[in-house]
Amino acid sequence: MWRADETELLPSPPVGTAVLSQAPKLPNEWWNALNATLDALASQPTRRIATPDTAAITQELVTASIRSVFPEDFDTTVERWVPAHADLNWANITAPVFSLFDWEDWGSAPLGLDSATLWASSLVIPALADRVWRERRRDFETRDGKLMTLFVCSRLLGPYAHPEDPRLRPAGRMAEEVIKQLQAG
């Protein structure tokens, strides 16, 4: 019998914790690998359902999560479901050599879930959050990507929000902007 810690065989160490407090130095090749991986993953077929935070992601969960924080009038119906890692944060990605690990939550999820999750885990470092947004712009500009931005913001801003979480203010500002975009059509 062989035994290895989940991270022992990775090509590089994890970038950091789930939410970073210092900006990592990531070369363009690293970002290219991230984008290629997420794009390839989204193009694969699966019947498996993603389980972010151990709960199966469904239309009902998306709507309930968003409405619990943002009661404004807009449609929360997800149009496109694609395979996703469903736990994409800085603790599950390596650098300087890119690798994505910790796959127990993967499965079908709304388009943009991974991008929005990585963006939210970057909010303490505005330049990093901006870079994630630029790199994954194709996801964020879709209606489903906007819904996933609200979904992750609802998790940050919801009833269990820590009042001193430095991500609250930028998440709130982005949520206001996204809601206006969704209401405008």
Secondary structure as GFF3:
##gff-version 3
##sequence-region A 1 185
A	DSSP	alpha_helix	28	42	.	.	.	ID=ss1
A	DSSP	three_ten_helix	52	54	.	.	.	ID=ss2
A	DSSP	alpha_helix	59	69	.	.	.	ID=ss3
A	DSSP	beta_strand	81	84	.	.	.	ID=ss4
A	DSSP	three_ten_helix	90	92	.	.	.	ID=ss5
A	DSSP	beta_strand	93	94	.	.	.	ID=ss6
A	DSSP	beta_strand	99	100	.	.	.	ID=ss7
A	DSSP	beta_strand	107	110	.	.	.	ID=ss8
A	DSSP	alpha_helix	113	120	.	.	.	ID=ss9
A	DSSP	alpha_helix	126	135	.	.	.	ID=ss10
A	DSSP	alpha_helix	137	140	.	.	.	ID=ss11
A	DSSP	alpha_helix	143	157	.	.	.	ID=ss12
A	DSSP	alpha_helix	168	184	.	.	.	ID=ss13
###
